[in-house]
Amino acid sequence: MDETQVRILTPTGMLGAGWDEATIERGLALGVDVITVDGGSTDSGPYYLGSGTAKTTAKAVARDLRSLLRAAARSGAPLVVGSCGTSGTDSGVDWVAGIAAEVMAEEGLDLRVARIYSEQNAADLKEHLDAGRIHPLPPMGELRAETLESCAHIVGMMGHEPIAEALAAGAQVVLAGRATDTAVAAAYPLMKGAPPGPTWHAAKIVECGGQCTTNPREGGVYTVIDARGFTIEPLSPDSACTPYSVAAHMLYETVNPYEMREPAGTLDVRDATYVAVDDRTVRVEGSSFHHADQHTIKLEGSRVTGYETMSFSAIRDPLVLADISGWAALLRRHLTARVHQTLGRGDDEYAFDVRLYGHDAVLGELEPETGPPREVGVMLLVNAPDQATATAVAKVANTLMLHLPAADMHYLPSFAFASSPAEVERGAAYEFVLNHVVDSGDPTALFRIEYGVSR
């Protein structure tokens, strides 16, 4: 690939976040070979994978897809969306595909759509487990078959290969299940022969859209990959890429700021250089990619860990706030005793957490502030095997969260609940239980590609 260039338009860090349409127009005017955007993440916790639902609202996704599908049709550049529906479940891919179908019908667009499914079957994975092909990532231990069976949903995190296969087959819109953030942008350039070092590095930098710029709230980025490196600039005229802002993105969500593992190997940026081309564009060269001896696919799985009910009250009483940690300890003791007395429930039949917002809810024991807070929000989160028990425990806590005096108080204080009723049933709670990789002889074997907008 001597002087061939691949031009990537990345409008935002996540589908549904929105953007100024003028930034898309600017990208199209510069010339585009592929449009890429991530559609999900595990950042928001295990609920979305466990429930198979999306974090984003359908109207926001439809708004963004309308913009990008129009852009793809006008430019002839394929559109790639990764981790559809937040967690990349099969239902998430179908949800985005359904929205895309409605938008294309309304816009009169005829684009060939590929859907790549990444959800995994526990029975199939147990065969890999029995064959010794599944290995834990820190801090997990060896995987048990029972853990696989307990998962509500399991997805495999695809690399670039299934996306590239769909593009090579003529897909103009690729809606992928769970994928690495970088694979979404790397697939098309690699398919076109772009060098892996600059390609994977560029893909890492663009994964969160404008986060690698001086004004991350303003739109996405435009990237050109060539044989020696890549250049990157923001789509918004009110932002800039600087060597500092671009290099700093290698610190984001990486264990090692110089390396990043992908299914096919490891990106190495130790020798990368970042040079300002002008006051808003950066040139990057020197990145390399080391292909792995064994291709692997990371597994993500989520299972129900119980049912939750939440209560939230606010405290402004200075005598209580003078020793709010002591008051919280008192609340825990009284609640445990009253649940046993009233409901006949032992400590092993439910769990609860008391978090003091405004005091140490974020850092816990690491909180450096030592003075008494001005006000504190008390969140009680109860987890039990069934919703009725969780709510019953929260109801037992009601009077304590409303009137519990501190140990040295001689009057009954009154606190303020945030809502009525005070108890909010949150439904099923989930936990991540898989952080393992499976050896893959064929990078596309664990994924299914279907063409058309519906199954």
N, C-alpha and C positions, 0 to 999 in steps of 0.2 A: 504494500500500500504506500506508494511513493508520495504523491501529492494529493491523494484523495482525502477529502475532509468529510466528517459526519457532523451535522449540525442538530443539536438537541434543544428543544424548548421544554422547560419544566415550569409550569405556571404557579405551582404552590407546593407546600410540603405534604398536603393531604387532600384528596378529593372531598369536596364539600366545604372547604375553608373559604372559597370565594376569592375573587380578584377583580381588579379594574380591567375591563375589557380592552382598554387602550394598551395594556401591556401585551395582550395576545396579538393585537394588530401590529405592534412594534416587532414582535418576534417573527411574525409571518413576513413582514417587510424585509427583515434581514435574511430570510431564506431558511427553511426548516426541512430536515430529512426525517425526523421522528419526534413525536410529542409523547412525553412520559410523565406519569404522576402516580404517586403512591396512594393507595386507598385504605390503608389500615396500619395497625401497630398493636403491640402488646402493652404499650405504655399505660393504657387505662385499665389494666388488670384483667383477671381471668373470666369475668362475667360474660364478655362479648363472645369469647370462644366457647365457653360452656353453654351459653344459651343459643348460640348461633344467630345472634342479632347484631345490628349495626349501631355504632356510636353516633353516626351522623344521621340527620333527618333526610327523608327522601327528596324533599323539595330542594334542599341545598345540593344534593348530589345531582339532581336533574338539572339545576341551573348550571352547574359546572360542566356536566356532560354536554349540554346543549352548546355551550361555548366551544368545547374541544372537538365535538363531532363536526360542527360547522368548520372549524379550523382544519381538521383532517381532510374533509371533503374538498375544501378550497385549495389546500396546498398539495394534496396527494400524499402527504406524510402519514404513516400509520400512527395510530394512537395506542399506547400501552398503559394499562392500569393494573397495578399490583395489589395483592392482599385485599381483594374486593370484600366489601361488607365488614370492614374493620379487622376481622381475624382470619379471613380467607377460607371460611367454611364453604362447602358446596352451596348451602343456602345463601351465603353472602354473594357468591358469584352469580347465582340465578337472580338475586335481588337487583344487583347492578345491571345485569343483562336485561331484565324486564324494564328497568327505567330507561336504558339505552334504546330499547325497541320502541317504547312510547315516544321518546324524543325524535328518533329517526323518522317515525311515521308522521309526526307533526311537522317535521322540517322537510319531508320529502327526500330523505337521504337514503341511498342504497349502498351501504358499506358492508363488506364481508366480515362477520364477527367470529372470533374464536374464543371459546370458553375453556380455560384450563383448570381442572379440578384437582385440588391438593389434599382432600380429606382422605384419611387412612382408616382401614378396617383393622380392629384389634386382632381378629383371628389371623389375618395375613401377617401382622407385625409379630405375633407370637411365633410364627415360623422363622422369621428373621432372628428373633430372640433365641430360640432353641438352637439355631445354627451359629450363634455367637457373633452375629453381625450388628448387634445393637450395643452401644457403649455409652457410659454416663459422661456428662460434662460436669465440672465442679460447680456446686458442691454436692451433687447428687451421688447416690450410691448405685449399686447394680439394680437394674430394672427387674421387677417381678411381673409375672403374667397377670396377677390380680390387679395391678395398677393399670395396666392397659384396659382391662375389662371394666374398670370403674369409671373410665373417662366418658363424659357426655359427647365430646368431640375431640378428635385428634387430627392435626394437620401436619403435613410435611412442608418444610420451607424450601421451595424450589430455588435453584440457581437460574442462570440465564438460558440454559439449554432448552427447556420446554417452550419458553417464549420465542426463542429464535426459530424453533421448529415450526411454530404457528405462523410466524412472519414469513418464513421461507415458503410455506404452503400458500401464501397469498392473502393472509388475514390483513385486513385494513384496520381492524379494531381488535385488540387482544385484551380480554378480561381475565386476569389470572387470579387464582386462589392465593394462598399464602406464599409469599416470595420474599427473598431478601430485598431490603430497600434498594440496594445497589443493582440487583439483577434487572430491575425494571428499566433502568437507563442504559445498562451495559449490553443488553441482548442485541439490539439492532447494530450498534457499532461493531461488536465482535462478529456478528454474522457478515458484515461488510468487509471484514479483514482489518479492522483497526487494531493497533497493538494493545495487548491486554493490560500492560502497566498503566499507561495514560487513560485507558478506557475505564478500568475499575476505579482509579483515583478520581476521575471526573464524575463517575457515577456516585461515588461516596459524597463528593462535595455538593452535588445537586439534589441529593435525596430529600432534603428539607426545604427545597425552594430557596426563598430569600434569606434563610438563616445564615448563609455564608456571606451576607452583605452587611453594610453599615446601617441598613434600615429594614430589618427582617419583617416588618409589618406590610411592606410594599411589594406585593407580587412575587414573581419567581425569577429564574435566571435563564440565560442563553449561553450555550456551551458549544465550542467547536473543537473536535478532536482531530488530530492529524498524526502523521508518522512519528513525530518527535515529542508530542505533548498535547496540551489543550489550553485554550483561552476561555475565560469565563467573565461575564458581565451581567448586571441586573437588567431585568426587563423594564423596571421603573426608572424614569429619568431623575427621580428624587432619591436615588440610592446609589451605592458604589460598592464594587468589590475591591478590596485592598489585599496586599500580601498577608497582612495580619488576619483579616476576617476569613480569608480562604484557608490559610494554614490552620487556623484555630478549629475549623470544623472537624479535623482529624481527632480532636479531643472528645468529640461528641459520641457517646454510646460506644466507645471502644475501650478495651482493657489496656491496650498498648497504643499510644498515639502514633507509632511508626508502622504498625501492622494491623491488618484486618482480615479475618478469615472468611472465605466464601466456600461454598460447596466444592468448587473446583481447585481451590488453592488459596494462597495468601498474598494480599497486596502489601508491598513494602515501599514506604515513602521516605526512608532514611536519607536517600540521596536527592530527594525532590528539591527543586528550587522554585521560589515564588517571586515573580518580578512584575512590577507595575508597568503595563503597556502605556496607560494614560491614567487620568484621575479616576477612572471607574472600571477599568479592565485589567485583569491579571493573567499572566502567562505562567504555566506550570510545566516543568520538564523534569526528567530524571526518575520518574516512578517506575517500579518494576513489579512483576507478578510471578510468584513461584508456584508452579502447578503441583498439586498434591499427588502423592503416590496412590492414595485411596480417595476417591470421590465420596463424600458423605452428605446425607440429608438430615438436617436437624428436625426433631420431632417436638411438637408442642401439644400438650393435652391438658384439659381442664375437667374437673369433676365437682359434683355438688358436695359441699362440706357442711351443710345444714341450712337452716332458715333463719333469717335475721329480722329483728324488730328494733327500731331506733327511737330514742327520746332525746330531746335537746332542751335544756333550760339555761337561763342566764342568771349570773350572780353579780350583784353590785354592792352587797353588804361588806363594809370594810373589816368587820370583825372576822367574818368567814374568810375573806381574802387575805387576811394577815397570815393565815396558815392554811392555804388552800390545799396543799398536799396532805396535810393532816386531816382536813375535812373529807377529801376524796378517800383516804384510807378508812375513815369512819363510815362513809357511805358503802364501801365495799363490804365491811364487816356486817353492818346492819342488813344490807340486802341479802347476803348469803344466809344469815340467820333467819330472816323473815321468809325467804323462799323455802327453806327447809321446814319452817313452822307452818306456813300457809299452804304450800303446794306439795309438801312431802318430797321435794326433789333434792337429791344429793349433788355434790359438786361435779360428779362425773356425768350428770345428765343434761347439763347445759353449760354455757360459758358466757361471760360478759366482759366488756372492756369499758373503762371510764377514761375519757380523754378530755383534758382541760385546755380548751382553745383560748389563747391569750396568756397561757402560763407555760406549759411544756409539751403541748400536744404534738408538735412537729419534731423536736429534738429529744424529748424525754430527758434522761439523766444528763445529756450533753448540753442542755440549755444553760448558757452562761449568765443569764439574768438572775439576780438574787433578790431584788426588791419585790415587794408585794404588787401584784397587778392591779389595774384600775377596775377592770371587769373581766369576767371569765365566762365562756360558754361551756357548759358541761354536756358532753355527748355520751349517752349510754348506748352501747351496741350489744344486743343480746343475740347469741347464736344457740340454736337448739335443733334436735332432730326433726321437729315439726314446727310449723308456724304458730300453732295454738300455744305451745309451751313457751316459745320465744316471746309472744305477746303477753302471756300471763306473767312471766318474770318481769317484763317492762312495766306492767300495771302494778305489780307489787312495789316496784321502785318509785311509782308516781309520787306518793306522799313524801318520800325521802328527798326526791329531787325538787320538791316544792317547798318543804318546810324544815329540813334537817338542820338543827343548830350545831355549831361547832362545840367541841368538848367543854369549853369554858364559858359558854353562853348561857344566860338565864332567861332568855325569851325565845319565842318561836319566830324565826325569820320567814320571809316570803320571797321566793324567787319567781322567775317568769319563764313559762314554757313558750317555745317558739311557735307552737301550733296547737290547734284544738281539733281533733283529739291529740293528746300528747304523744301517743304511740303511733309510729309510722311503720307499717309492715313492708319490708323490703323484698320479701320473697326468698327464693333460693339464693344462697351464697356459694361462690365457686372458689376453687384454688387450683393453681398450676401444679401439676405433679410430674410433668415430663420435661426434662432438660437433657436429652439424649440424642445421639446421632446414629443413623443406620448406614452401614456401608452399602454403596450403590454401584453395581457393576455398570449399569446403564443410567446415565443422569436423568433420563425421562421416564424410566420404568414405573416409578411410583405415582405418576401423574397421568390424567386422562384429558385428551384434547377433543372437543366437539365443536363443530362449526354450525353457525346459525345462531339466532338470538334466543332460542328456547330449547329445552331438552326434549 
